[in-house]
Amino acid sequence: MEHKPITNTQNVINSKELLTRINWLEQQLNYRCSDDYSEELKALNAFARNIEAAASVSTYDSGVNLIRDSTFENHANGKIAEGTGKALCRKDCRPVDFGGVTYWLPG
């Protein structure tokens, strides 16, 4: 089953979906050469490394949603940060770069 590509135009990116897509791309590239897959994998691996640098393993592996900066206010409005019971705000998040676009990692 092919998973949808993950790009830095998405408003929310789930970390588990990111890891699943990376694994799927790696498997596909074992069987055939694809410039599109190679470029996407390169971008996603860089994004994953940036997330790992900003987060604890437990945060990253739990399937946390990363929120695009340009939509943070709309997305976070009324959302409760996991485990805190407080409203989600930028000061409680860490910025993560994905190809020149900032995403916010809660926690």
C-alpha positions, 0 to 999 in steps of 0.5 A: 500500500502506497502512503501519501507523500509528506511535504512541508505544505501540510498543516499538520504532520504526525510523527508516526506517519512520518516514520511510516513514510520513511520506512515505506520509501526505503523499502521501495527504493530497495526494489526500484530507482525513483528520483521522486522517492529519493528526493522525498526520502532525503527531505524526510530524513533531514526533517526527522533528524531535526525533530530528533534533535528537538525532542525526546525519544518518548515525545517523537515516538508517541505520534505527536502532531507537528503544526506548521507555523503559518497555521499554528494559531488556528490549529492550536486554538482550543487544543489541550497539550497532551499531559498538561491540561493547558492550552497549546501555545508556542512557548511550550513547543520547539521549532523544527525546520522542514525544508525552510518551513517551521513546524512546532513540536509540542512538549 
